[in-house]
């Protein structure tokens, strides 16, 4: 069989209602993808065959939306369907968007839209729980999980553009996220590194109002030997292991760098790591969640 990987990209976008699946599809469409939402899962392999036909160049990059509007029996068959697509030589990716319950409830309240599984005697909370259970097989298969709880529409579009749409074929996209433990750990991180053992600029009143991107904080941290020691250790780990993940056909990697508040130590270290990865020509996106 001829390898179809050079034919373009086949992306399945799924996620819980209210998390931003439609925004992701619209963003991909704006970036040149041919998008179809809520295509029956039973038709995915047929559509994939159309993608590989040489006389349909407009299907070179496609994105398909799949969600809980599909019958539960069809969703259960999705892993086998995805495997069948990949057996055709197509490099298929699965993106999954989610958000915490409080964020989803707030979004449904603001938009006054009904959850697709609610109605009658089914409450919103019950519908959300059932939906998560129905979509769990897809979430477990996802190449990239995006937690949109802290993302507005514009930030989500920027993330999709930088990490998904513009990712060079065959290259892994790396996202480095700084965060504060007091606001919770990023749910979509593959690696989490804790910076709370480092000297904390927060306790210096002259530095408290700055962030890890400001020169006074940078100078404060750079003069501490333990900061350079930890940075060297993390860079050595990433230099050794990121290429191995990429060689294993990994498409996405998210690295969380945390400190207490997510404003000083984690920001400084995330900036330093991202700068190093950029210098090694690694496709890297940096995001400061709690700034």
C-alpha positions in Angstrom: 0.0 0.0 0.0 1.3 3.5 -0.8 1.9 5.6 2.3 -0.7 8.4 2.4 1.0 10.4 5.1 2.1 13.0 2.6 -1.5 13.4 1.4 -2.2 15.9 4.3 -3.8 15.6 7.7 -6.9 13.9 9.0 -8.0 15.3 12.3 -10.9 14.2 14.5 -12.1 16.8 17.0 -14.2 15.6 19.9 -15.0 16.9 23.4 -17.7 17.5 25.9 -20.5 20.0 25.2 -19.5 23.6 26.0 -15.8 22.9 26.0 -15.1 24.6 22.6 -15.2 21.8 20.0 -17.1 24.1 17.6 -14.5 26.9 18.1 -11.7 24.4 17.3 -13.4 23.4 14.1 -14.1 27.0 13.1 -10.5 27.9 13.7 -9.2 24.9 11.7 -11.6 25.9 8.9 -10.2 29.5 9.0 -6.7 28.0 8.7 -7.6 26.1 5.5 -9.0 22.8 6.7 -12.1 21.2 5.2 -14.3 20.7 8.2 -17.4 18.5 8.7 -19.2 18.5 12.1 -21.2 15.5 13.5 -20.5 13.1 10.7 -21.9 9.7 11.6 -19.1 7.5 12.9 -20.1 4.8 10.5 -19.2 7.1 7.6 -15.7 8.0 8.8 -13.9 5.2 6.9 -15.8 6.1 3.8 -14.9 9.7 4.1 -11.3 8.7 4.8 -11.2 6.8 1.5 -12.3 10.1 -0.2 -9.4 11.9 1.5 -6.9 9.6 -0.1 -8.2 10.1 -3.7 -5.8 12.0 -5.8 -8.5 13.9 -7.7 -9.8 15.7 -4.5 -7.0 18.1 -3.5 -9.4 20.2 -1.5 -9.5 17.3 1.0 -5.8 17.5 1.6 -6.4 18.8 5.2 -9.6 17.8 6.9 -11.1 17.9 10.4 -14.2 16.0 11.5 -16.3 16.8 14.6 -17.5 13.8 16.7 -19.5 14.3 19.9 -22.2 12.9 22.1 -24.9 13.5 19.5 -23.7 10.2 18.0 -25.4 7.1 19.3 -23.6 5.5 22.3 -23.1 2.3 20.4 -21.4 4.2 17.6 -19.1 6.0 20.0 -18.1 2.6 21.5 -17.0 1.5 18.0 -14.8 4.6 17.5 -11.5 3.1 18.5 -11.9 0.3 15.9 -13.0 2.9 13.3 -9.9 5.0 14.0 -7.7 1.9 13.7 -9.3 1.1 10.4 -8.5 4.6 9.1 -4.9 4.3 10.2 -4.6 1.0 8.5 -5.3 2.8 5.2 -2.0 4.6 5.7 -3.6 7.8 6.8 -1.9 9.7 9.6 -5.0 10.5 11.7 -5.0 12.7 14.8 -7.6 12.9 17.6 -8.0 16.1 19.5 -10.2 16.2 22.6 -11.4 19.4 24.4 -12.8 19.4 27.9 -13.3 21.8 30.8 -14.2 21.4 34.5 -17.8 21.1 35.6 -18.0 24.6 37.1 -16.8 26.2 33.8 -19.3 24.2 31.8 -22.2 25.1 34.0 -21.3 28.7 33.8 -21.0 28.6 30.0 -24.4 26.9 29.6 -25.9 29.5 31.9 -24.4 32.4 29.9 -25.3 31.1 26.5 -28.7 29.7 27.6 -28.1 26.7 25.4 -29.5 23.3 26.3 -27.1 20.4 26.8 -27.8 17.8 24.0 -28.3 15.1 26.6 -30.5 17.1 29.0 -34.2 17.7 29.0 -37.2 16.1 30.6 -36.2 14.8 34.0 -32.4 14.8 33.1 -30.6 17.6 34.9 -27.6 19.4 33.5 -25.2 17.7 35.9 -26.6 14.3 35.1 -26.3 15.0 31.4 -22.7 16.1 31.8 -21.8 13.0 33.7 -23.4 10.7 31.2 -21.6 12.6 28.3 -18.2 12.2 30.0 -18.8 8.5 30.3 -19.9 8.2 26.7 -16.8 10.0 25.4 -14.3 8.4 27.7 -13.1 5.9 24.9 -12.3 8.9 22.7 -10.5 10.9 25.5 -8.3 7.9 26.3 -7.2 7.7 22.6 -6.6 11.4 22.2 -3.3 12.6 20.8 -3.9 16.0 22.4 -6.3 16.9 25.2 -7.0 20.6 25.6 -8.5 21.9 28.9 -10.3 25.1 28.0 -11.4 26.0 31.5 -8.9 28.9 31.6 -9.1 29.8 27.9 -11.3 32.3 26.2 -12.2 32.1 22.5 -9.2 34.1 21.3 -6.6 32.1 23.4 -8.1 28.8 22.2 -7.9 29.9 18.6 -4.3 31.0 19.1 -3.5 27.6 20.6 -5.1 25.7 17.8 -3.3 27.9 15.2 0.1 27.5 16.8 0.0 23.9 18.1 -2.3 22.2 15.6 -2.9 24.0 12.3 0.7 25.2 11.8 2.5 22.1 13.1 4.9 20.9 10.4 4.1 17.4 9.2 6.0 14.8 11.1 7.1 17.2 13.8 6.0 17.1 17.4 4.4 20.2 18.9 5.5 21.1 22.4 3.5 23.4 24.7 5.2 24.7 27.9 2.7 25.9 30.5 3.5 27.8 33.7 1.0 27.5 36.5 0.3 28.0 40.2 -0.5 25.0 42.3 -2.9 27.1 44.3 -5.1 27.2 41.2 -4.8 23.6 40.4 -2.6 21.4 38.1 -3.2 21.6 34.3 -5.3 18.6 33.4 -3.8 18.3 29.9 -0.1 18.2 30.9 2.0 15.1 30.1 4.9 16.1 32.4 4.6 18.2 35.6 7.7 19.8 37.1 7.6 21.4 40.6 9.6 24.6 41.2 8.5 25.2 44.8 11.9 24.1 46.1 13.5 27.3 44.5 13.9 30.7 46.3 10.6 32.5 46.2 10.6 36.2 45.0 7.1 36.6 46.4 8.6 37.0 49.9 10.7 40.0 48.8 8.3 43.1 48.9 10.4 44.8 46.2 9.8 41.8 43.8 6.3 40.8 44.6 4.7 43.0 42.0 6.9 41.7 39.2 6.6 38.4 37.3 9.2 35.9 36.1 9.4 37.8 32.8 10.7 41.0 34.5 14.4 41.6 34.9 14.4 42.1 38.7 13.0 38.7 39.2 15.2 37.2 36.5 18.3 38.6 38.2 17.1 37.4 41.6 16.6 33.8 40.4 19.7 33.7 38.2 22.0 34.5 41.1 20.7 31.4 43.0 22.9 28.3 42.1 20.0 25.9 42.8 17.9 27.6 40.0 20.6 27.0 37.4 21.1 23.4 38.7 17.5 22.6 38.3 17.2 24.3 34.9 20.2 22.3 33.6 18.6 19.1 34.9 15.3 19.8 33.2 16.9 20.8 29.9 19.1 17.6 30.0 16.0 15.5 30.5 14.0 17.2 27.7 17.0 17.1 25.3 17.3 13.3 25.9 13.6 12.3 25.8 11.7 14.7 23.6 13.4 13.3 20.4 12.5 9.8 21.5 8.8 10.7 21.9 8.9 12.3 18.5 10.5 9.3 17.0 7.7 7.2 18.4 5.2 9.2 16.3 4.1 11.4 19.2 2.4 14.5 17.8 2.0 16.6 20.9 3.6 17.1 24.3 2.5 19.4 27.1 5.0 20.3 29.8 3.7 21.9 33.0 6.0 24.1 35.1 4.5 24.9 38.5 5.2 27.0 41.6 2.9 28.2 44.3 1.2 31.2 42.6 2.3 30.7 39.0 3.8 34.2 38.7 7.5 34.1 39.4 9.5 30.8 39.5 7.4 28.8 37.1 7.2 31.7 34.6 11.0 32.2 34.7 11.7 28.5 34.2 9.0 28.1 31.5 10.5 31.0 29.6 14.0 29.6 30.0 13.0 26.1 28.8 11.0 27.5 25.9 13.9 29.6 24.8 16.2 26.6 24.8 13.7 24.5 22.8 13.3 27.3 20.2 17.1 27.4 19.9 17.0 23.7 19.0 14.4 24.4 16.4 11.6 22.5 18.3 8.1 23.6 17.5 7.3 25.2 20.9 4.4 27.2 22.3 4.6 28.9 25.7 1.6 29.8 27.8 1.4 31.4 31.3 -1.9 30.2 32.7 -2.0 32.3 35.8 -0.6 35.6 34.6 
